[in-house]
Amino acid sequence: MSALLFEPMQLRGLELANRIVIEPMTQFSCDDGVAGDWHLMHLGQFAVSGAGLVISESTYVAAQARNTPMCLSLYNDAQQEGIARIKRFYDAHGNARLGLQLCHAGRRASALEPWLGGGARAVADGGYPTCAPSPIPISPDWPTPTELDATAIGRIRDEFVAAAVRAERAGVDLLEVHCAHGYLLHQFLSPLSNVRRDAYGGSLQNRMRFPLEVFEAVRAAWPADKPMGVRISATDWVDGGWDLEQSKVFARALQALGCDFIDVSSGGLSSKQKIVVGPGYQTGLAAAIKAEVDMKVIAVGLITHAQQAETILLAGQADMIGIARTALAHPRWPWQAAVELGIPMDYPRQYERARPSRRAGAGINAPGNKAPPPEMTVSSGAAAPTKAP
């Protein structure tokens, strides 16, 4: 049998074992931006999960760029080594590829962790100044951010580039620039948060200018054989905000600059958003973007069943399938999907007993209980270990 979900995907010089992507999920569990044991466990479990690609949570390019002080970051040597440690684990124990999502929070910076109630963090509690394209707070409960001037815009662009250089030193396989969910680059795109009257505001072309400058600068610094993409919110779900038609224009502009994939999400900028959530509720957005571009498209949003994912791919609505919360609840979801679609997969040798034919208690050498021959095996993103991380 065959399934498109488990066919390989080529992005520049990077081959993914299949089309399942574990999407970024912020953990708020770093020590001064450094990935520690929690992140080694959290991201490491997905190295042997059966996914083809795993993308880190939002990784911040400067101290004042962080959503919270506990967020993963990449602006110093210790943070770089924390990510490199995780990449060494991937290289030693799996063949899932590790991507990194670069981000600046803008007016969403200096927040409290979710389990502390979220919202703005007071200066007395470690809060720090925030910035944005325009001095418009998220809500009346948040401080007014400082409007970025041309010098600050240039500095932030350079911070993205510096973080990309560090990502390469850490061995990361792929980069994604975060232009979604109300973070800084999305703030520039949306007319709800960008009311500037200079070259970075007003018209669609002007509002796209800074995100495109960041992408172009990072692409130039990132190795030519390594893929790079962008995550977008295809719509703010608010009248008069960023919408699908503007996203199509943005996607075409990104493709012209060498973008390899676009990860299509939505919302996150305004509390006024009106979203009707249901299974695959963002798939139509991905399909609309895919009709406009040749680069690969990732569909996300309550895709929870293998046949649902396979249907999206077969219908040509997307090229890859992203899962997030589902992966938290079911870290081996790709194994489950393979069983549902009738696809044999390889398992790390430590987990061979999880193979369906082995679960009933048959002897290890019983017929049908051995791994399928290599030509019959679809790679799950899990390989036998070769060395210690």
ZAMARGU-4260 file (C-alpha; in steps of 0.2 Angstrom, whole numbers, plus 5000, padded with zeros to 4 digits):
<rodrens>
0) 5000/5000/5000 | 5005/5018/4998 | 5000/5035/5006 | 5005/5052/5001 | 5007/5057/5019
5) 5021/5045/5020 | 5030/5050/5004 | 5047/5059/5006 | 5048/5078/5003 | 5063/5087/4996
10) 5066/5105/5001 | 5082/5111/4993 | 5096/5100/4999 | 5085/5093/5013 | 5075/5077/5011
15) 5061/5074/5024 | 5056/5056/5027 | 5038/5060/5026 | 5026/5075/5026 | 5021/5076/5044
20) 5027/5091/5053 | 5027/5094/5072 | 5023/5112/5073 | 5031/5125/5086 | 5023/5124/5103
25) 5030/5137/5116 | 5035/5129/5132 | 5039/5144/5143 | 5053/5133/5152 | 5070/5140/5148
30) 5083/5148/5160 | 5087/5164/5152 | 5083/5158/5135 | 5093/5142/5136 | 5085/5125/5131
35) 5088/5113/5146 | 5082/5096/5150 | 5064/5100/5148 | 5067/5105/5129 | 5079/5090/5127
40) 5064/5079/5132 | 5051/5089/5124 | 5059/5090/5107 | 5069/5074/5109 | 5053/5064/5110
45) 5048/5070/5093 | 5065/5064/5085 | 5058/5046/5087 | 5040/5050/5084 | 5039/5046/5066
50) 5037/5064/5060 | 5048/5070/5045 | 5051/5087/5052 | 5050/5095/5069 | 5050/5114/5071
55) 5056/5122/5087 | 5045/5134/5097 | 5046/5153/5094 | 5065/5156/5096 | 5068/5174/5100
60) 5082/5185/5092 | 5085/5197/5106 | 5082/5199/5125 | 5068/5212/5123 | 5061/5202/5109
65) 5055/5188/5120 | 5037/5185/5123 | 5041/5180/5141 | 5058/5179/5150 | 5056/5160/5150
70) 5055/5158/5131 | 5068/5149/5120 | 5080/5162/5113 | 5096/5163/5101 | 5106/5178/5104
75) 5121/5171/5115 | 5133/5157/5115 | 5124/5147/5129 | 5108/5148/5120 | 5116/5142/5104
80) 5124/5127/5114 | 5107/5122/5121 | 5100/5121/5103 | 5116/5112/5097 | 5113/5099/5111
85) 5096/5095/5105 | 5102/5094/5087 | 5116/5081/5092 | 5102/5071/5100 | 5092/5071/5084
90) 5108/5066/5074 | 5112/5052/5086 | 5094/5044/5089 | 5083/5048/5074 | 5081/5054/5056
95) 5068/5067/5059 | 5074/5084/5054 | 5075/5099/5066 | 5069/5116/5061 | 5070/5132/5071
100) 5057/5146/5071 | 5064/5164/5073 | 5053/5177/5081 | 5052/5194/5088 | 5037/5197/5100
105) 5035/5216/5097 | 5021/5222/5107 | 5017/5205/5114 | 5034/5205/5123 | 5036/5206/5142
110) 5021/5195/5146 | 5018/5183/5160 | 5018/5164/5157 | 5001/5156/5154 | 5001/5148/5171
115) 5003/5165/5179 | 4988/5171/5170 | 4996/5179/5155 | 4994/5197/5151 | 5008/5210/5153
120) 5022/5208/5165 | 5025/5222/5177 | 5043/5230/5178 | 5044/5225/5196 | 5041/5207/5190
125) 5055/5207/5177 | 5046/5216/5164 | 5054/5226/5150 | 5050/5239/5137 | 5041/5234/5121
130) 5041/5240/5103 | 5029/5239/5088 | 5026/5247/5071 | 5014/5259/5079 | 5011/5264/5097
135) 4995/5254/5099 | 4993/5242/5114 | 4986/5225/5112 | 4972/5230/5124 | 4969/5243/5137
140) 4977/5232/5150 | 4994/5232/5141 | 5007/5245/5140 | 5008/5256/5125 | 5023/5250/5114
145) 5037/5262/5108 | 5035/5265/5089 | 5050/5258/5080 | 5061/5271/5071 | 5072/5267/5056
150) 5087/5264/5066 | 5078/5251/5077 | 5070/5243/5062 | 5087/5240/5055 | 5094/5233/5072
155) 5080/5221/5073 | 5083/5215/5055 | 5101/5212/5060 | 5096/5202/5075 | 5086/5190/5065
160) 5101/5188/5054 | 5113/5185/5069 | 5101/5172/5076 | 5101/5163/5059 | 5120/5162/5059
165) 5119/5155/5076 | 5106/5142/5070 | 5118/5137/5057 | 5132/5135/5069 | 5120/5124/5080
170) 5117/5113/5065 | 5099/5117/5062 | 5092/5109/5046 | 5079/5122/5042 | 5072/5140/5047
175) 5055/5147/5048 | 5052/5165/5051 | 5037/5169/5062 | 5025/5181/5053 | 5010/5175/5062
180) 4999/5175/5078 | 5001/5194/5082 | 5020/5194/5084 | 5031/5209/5077 | 5031/5204/5059
185) 5013/5201/5059 | 5010/5218/5067 | 5019/5226/5053 | 5008/5217/5040 | 4991/5221/5048
190) 4982/5238/5046 | 4975/5235/5063 | 4992/5237/5072 | 5002/5247/5058 | 4996/5264/5055
195) 5013/5271/5051 | 5014/5285/5037 | 5032/5281/5031 | 5039/5268/5020 | 5034/5254/5032
200) 5015/5258/5033 | 5000/5263/5024 | 4999/5253/5008 | 5000/5234/5007 | 5017/5235/4999
205) 5023/5246/5013 | 5016/5235/5026 | 5025/5220/5019 | 5041/5229/5017 | 5049/5225/5034
210) 5044/5207/5034 | 5051/5205/5017 | 5067/5214/5021 | 5069/5202/5036 | 5066/5187/5025
215) 5078/5193/5012 | 5092/5197/5024 | 5090/5180/5033 | 5089/5170/5017 | 5106/5178/5011
220) 5114/5173/5028 | 5107/5155/5028 | 5116/5142/5018 | 5109/5140/5000 | 5106/5122/5001
225) 5096/5123/5017 | 5077/5127/5016 | 5069/5142/5023 | 5050/5146/5025 | 5038/5158/5034
230) 5023/5155/5045 | 5008/5167/5042 | 4992/5171/5049 | 4982/5171/5033 | 4968/5182/5041
235) 4965/5191/5057 | 4947/5186/5057 | 4943/5204/5060 | 4935/5216/5047 | 4947/5229/5040
240) 4962/5218/5046 | 4975/5207/5037 | 4965/5195/5026 | 4967/5181/5014 | 4969/5192/4998
245) 4983/5201/5006 | 4991/5185/5011 | 4991/5179/4993 | 5001/5194/4988 | 5013/5192/5002
250) 5015/5173/4998 | 5020/5178/4980 | 5032/5191/4986 | 5040/5178/4997 | 5042/5165/4984
255) 5050/5178/4973 | 5064/5180/4986 | 5067/5161/4987 | 5055/5155/5001 | 5053/5136/5000
260) 5037/5134/5010 | 5023/5143/5019 | 5015/5137/5035 | 4997/5143/5035 | 4989/5147/5051
265) 4977/5162/5056 | 4972/5174/5069 | 4982/5179/5085 | 4983/5198/5082 | 4966/5205/5090
270) 4954/5200/5104 | 4941/5205/5092 | 4944/5190/5080 | 4929/5179/5076 | 4935/5162/5072
275) 4923/5147/5069 | 4934/5132/5075 | 4931/5115/5069 | 4941/5100/5061 | 4953/5106/5048
280) 4946/5124/5049 | 4961/5132/5042 | 4963/5120/5027 | 4954/5131/5015 | 4966/5145/5019
285) 4981/5134/5015 | 4972/5128/4999 | 4969/5146/4993 | 4988/5150/4996 | 4993/5135/4987
290) 4983/5140/4972 | 4994/5155/4971 | 5012/5149/4973 | 5023/5134/4968 | 5032/5133/4985
295) 5027/5120/4997 | 5012/5123/5008 | 5009/5117/5026 | 4991/5115/5032 | 4988/5116/5051
300) 4973/5117/5062 | 4963/5103/5071 | 4970/5090/5059 | 4969/5075/5070 | 4966/5059/5060
305) 4977/5051/5047 | 4963/5049/5034 | 4959/5067/5036 | 4977/5072/5033 | 4979/5060/5018
310) 4963/5068/5010 | 4970/5085/5012 | 4985/5080/5003 | 4976/5070/4989 | 4965/5084/4986
315) 4980/5096/4983 | 4975/5108/4997 | 4993/5107/5004 | 5009/5098/5003 | 5013/5094/5021
320) 5002/5092/5037 | 5006/5101/5053 | 5001/5095/5070 | 5003/5103/5087 | 4991/5100/5102
325) 4988/5082/5095 | 5006/5079/5096 | 5007/5084/5114 | 4993/5072/5118 | 4999/5058/5106
330) 5018/5060/5103 | 5018/5045/5092 | 5004/5050/5082 | 5013/5046/5065 | 5014/5028/5071
335) 4996/5028/5074 | 4993/5036/5057 | 5003/5023/5048 | 4993/5009/5056 | 4977/5018/5051
340) 4983/5020/5033 | 4991/5002/5032 | 5009/5008/5030 | 5023/4999/5038 | 5036/5009/5047
345) 5053/5007/5055 | 5054/5009/5074 | 5069/5013/5084 | 5076/4996/5090 | 5072/5001/5109
350) 5054/5003/5104 | 5052/4987/5093 | 5040/4980/5105 | 5027/4994/5101 | 5026/4987/5083
355) 5008/4981/5080 | 5012/4964/5076 | 5022/4962/5092 | 5009/4969/5104 | 4999/4953/5106
360) 5013/4944/5114 | 5019/4933/5100 | 5037/4927/5101 | 5050/4939/5095 | 5055/4927/5080
365) 5037/4922/5076 | 5032/4925/5057 | 5026/4942/5054 | 5034/4949/5069 | 5050/4955/5061
370) 5052/4972/5054 | 5047/4973/5035 | 5062/4972/5023 | 5069/4989/5019 | 5060/4991/5002
375) 5044/4989/5011 | 5047/5001/5025 | 5042/5019/5025 | 5054/5029/5036 | 5046/5036/5052
380) 5059/5048/5056 | 5067/5036/5069 | 5083/5027/5066 | 5093/5015/5077 | 5105/5025/5088
385) 5123/5027/5083 | 5131/5037/5096 | 5128/5046/5112 | 5122/5064/5111
</rodrens>
